[in-house]
Structure formats: C-alpha cells, structure tokens
C-alpha cells in the first residue's frame, strides 16, 4: 500500500515539474510578439553598445540600412525566448523542489528561490551562449559583407575553438545570468506581495513585479551585457581574455560610466515589456493549475 502511494506521489511530482517547464515555455512564447515589436529597440541598443554612438545616430544607421537588415539576427532571440523560458522556469522549479526537500532547516526558506535561480542561470548560460554569440555576430553590421547569411556565420564559428567560437564570453555571460536569475526569482515573490498590498489585482501585481524586478536587474548588470556584446560581435582577430576586453572597453568609453551605460534607458523599456508580460502570464497559468 505504501509503495503504491509513493508511486502515485512520484507521478504527481513529475507531472507538476513537466507543467512548470510547459508553462515557462508558453509564457515566453507569448512574449515573442513583443520581442519582434521591440527588436529594433534592441538593435539600437546593440549599436550603442558596440559603436558608442548616440541614439539618434544609431537610429539613423538602421533607417539607412533598410527593413530587411533591420531584422537581421531576429531568429536567435525568438528561439532563445521560448527555450529560455522553458529551461529557466522549469529548471528553477525543479531545483527549488529538491532544495526544499533536502535543505530543510539548513537554509532559510526565503533564500531557496534565489539559490535555485542561481543554478538555473548557470545551466541557462551553458545552453544559450551559442545562441547569443550567433545573434551578436549577425547584428554587427561590420560582418554583413564577409558573413552575409546565418549559414556562413555558423560555419565560421564552427571552425573556431569553442572558447573563441560558439562559447566566446562564456564567463561574463555566466556571471550575468546566474546573478540575474538569482535576483529575479529571489525578488519577484516579495515584490509581487508588496504590490498586491497596494490594491492591485493579482495579474497587475505580477506584471508590475516582473517589470520592476527586471528593470533593476537589467540596469545593475548592464555593463556585463555591454562587455558580452563587444566580445562576441567580432569573429577572428587577436584573442583577448575577459579582463583585457574590459580594459579596452573602459578605454573606448573614455573611462566614463555615463558612456558605458549608453543605451541603458532603452533596456528599461525592453525589460518592462518582455519580462512584465512573461511574469504575468506565468503566474496566471500557475494559479489556474494549482
């Protein structure tokens, strides 16, 4: 009788874990439409990160290149958004369940979502660094002539060593993703509860909590994103380590924090749209299934 009960409980746990992966993927899939809409904003940010150009100049460059090139590089982030949500939310929930069972009184319960988010961010970095690498190469207009197609980019990166090819900038990506995921899952619950106390509906509370949390994280970790973009945008050339690239970036920005954060204001807009929607849809689906 006990064996039957244990088997039934294990089956329910497996189903619950699968539903979390499915919900995470669905939430991110629904946010791909805003991703398409705000992709020109993302590309404007990328130009500012790489070329340190004012927003008017970056927009002018994109307008001159035309609509076809405007959406060059949009495929990788669309795939990433769906798969990223599936992995991030699903794996974080799996880790959270395991930590809740095994840590018991060893760790405070409030710290477990953040710790599980850290682990999910680590896996996320390993899985999605190649996608980000391809995306950044495609978005760099300096690569348009010698790497005109997605296939040519993939072949060129495959010819490189992993550390210089698909996994270029793995270290700063890992730092950014682990810290970002840890902060997101650690803060969104308390933030949602605080916002709900102000009288907002559950759906609005989830949207606002996702927006505010991701906004703060994006701004705090923005320098790492700038570093990653600059490390990944080029293919070939002299290989440089993370610190050498950071020093070169800092010199190129004239040792100015304001220039380093050029494009940061647009990151707020993008985060508000994508993560606000993702968080609201995810929480809504979880509530319906619970």
JOJOPE-V453778 format. One record per residue. PSI is psi as a letter, one per 20 degrees, with the letter a starting at -180 (none if undefined). OMEGA is omega in whole degrees, -180 to 180 (NA if undefined). D_CENTER is the distance of its C-alpha to the mean C-alpha in whole Angstrom. Layout:
BEGIN
PSI:OMEGA:D_CENTER + PSI:OMEGA:D_CENTER
END
This chain:
BEGIN
g:179:46 + h:180:43 + h:179:42 + g:179:41 + g:179:40 + g:180:37 + g:179:37 + g:180:36 + g:179:34 + h:178:32 + g:178:31 + h:179:30 + g:180:27 + g:179:26 + g:179:26 + g:179:24 + g:179:22 + g:180:22 + h:179:21 + g:176:18 + g:-178:16 + g:-180:18 + g:179:17 + g:178:13 + g:180:14 + g:180:16 + g:-179:14 + h:178:11 + g:179:14 + h:180:16 + j:178:13 + h:177:13 + g:173:16 + h:178:15 + g:178:12 + g:-178:15 + g:-175:17 + j:-179:15 + h:174:14 + h:176:17 + g:179:16 + g:-178:13 + h:175:15 + g:177:17 + g:-179:15 + g:179:15 + h:178:18 + h:179:19 + h:-175:17 + g:-171:19 + i:179:22 + k:-176:22 + q:175:24 + r:-175:24 + h:-180:23 + g:180:26 + g:180:26 + g:178:23 + g:178:23 + h:178:27 + g:-179:26 + h:179:24 + h:-179:26 + h:-178:29 + h:176:27 + r:-173:27 + h:-177:25 + g:180:25 + h:178:23 + h:-178:21 + j:173:19 + p:-179:19 + j:-178:16 + h:-176:15 + g:-179:15 + g:179:12 + h:177:9 + g:177:12 + g:-179:12 + g:-176:8 + g:-178:8 + g:-179:11 + h:-179:11 + g:179:7 + g:178:9 + g:-177:12 + g:-173:11 + g:-178:9 + g:-178:12 + g:-178:15 + h:177:15 + g:179:14 + h:177:17 + g:179:19 + h:-179:19 + g:178:20 + g:180:23 + g:179:24 + h:180:24 + h:-179:26 + h:-171:28 + h:-176:29 + h:180:28 + d:-177:30 + j:-177:32 + h:-179:30 + q:176:27 + q:-176:27 + h:-178:25 + h:-178:23 + i:-174:21 + g:178:21 + h:179:18 + g:180:16 + g:177:17 + h:176:16 + h:177:13 + g:179:13 + g:178:14 + h:178:12 + h:178:9 + g:178:12 + g:179:12 + g:-179:9 + g:-179:9 + h:-176:12 + g:-168:12 + i:176:9 + g:177:10 + h:178:13 + g:-179:11 + h:178:10 + g:179:13 + g:-180:15 + g:-178:13 + h:176:14 + g:-179:17 + h:-176:18 + i:-180:17 + o:-176:19 + h:179:23 + i:179:24 + i:-173:24 + h:-175:25 + g:-175:29 + i:175:28 + m:-171:25 + h:-175:26 + r:176:24 + g:-179:21 + g:-180:24 + h:177:25 + g:-180:22 + g:180:21 + g:-179:25 + g:180:25 + h:179:22 + h:-180:23 + i:-180:26 + r:169:25 + q:-176:24 + g:-177:21 + h:179:20 + i:-178:21 + d:-175:20 + h:-175:17 + k:172:16 + p:179:16 + k:180:15 + h:-176:14 + g:178:15 + h:176:13 + g:178:10 + g:178:11 + g:-179:12 + g:-175:9 + g:-180:7 + g:178:10 + g:-179:11 + g:180:8 + h:179:9 + g:180:12 + h:-178:13 + g:-177:11 + h:177:13 + h:-173:16 + h:-171:16 + h:178:16 + g:176:19 + h:179:21 + g:179:20 + g:179:20 + h:179:24 + g:-179:25 + h:180:24 + h:179:26 + i:179:29 + i:175:29 + j:179:30 + q:178:27 + r:179:27 + g:-180:24 + g:179:22 + h:179:22 + g:178:22 + g:-179:18 + g:-178:17 + g:-180:18 + g:177:17 + h:180:13 + g:-177:14 + g:-179:15 + g:-178:13 + h:177:10 + g:180:12 + g:-179:14 + g:-178:11 + g:-180:9 + g:-179:13 + h:-175:14 + j:-178:11 + g:178:12 + h:177:14 + h:178:12 + h:177:10 + g:179:13 + g:179:15 + g:-179:12 + g:-180:13 + h:179:17 + h:-173:17 + i:-172:16 + h:-178:17 + q:175:21 + p:-178:22 + a:-177:25 + a:-178:27 + p:179:28 + p:179:25 + q:177:24 + r:-177:23 + g:-177:20 + h:178:23 + g:178:24 + h:179:22 + g:179:21 + g:178:24 + g:178:25 + g:-179:22 + h:176:23 + g:180:27 + h:178:25 + j:177:24 + k:179:28 + k:-178:27 + p:177:26 + h:180:23 + g:179:23 + h:177:23 + h:-179:20 + j:178:18 + p:-175:19 + i:-177:17 + h:-180:15 + h:178:17 + h:176:15 + h:178:12 + g:-180:13 + g:-179:15 + g:-180:11 + h:179:10 + g:-176:13 + g:-171:13 + g:-175:10 + h:174:10 + g:179:13 + g:-178:14 + g:-179:12 + g:-179:13 + g:-179:17 + g:180:17 + g:-179:16 + h:179:18 + g:-180:21 + h:177:21 + g:-179:21 + h:-179:24 + h:-178:26 + i:-177:26 + none:NA:27
END
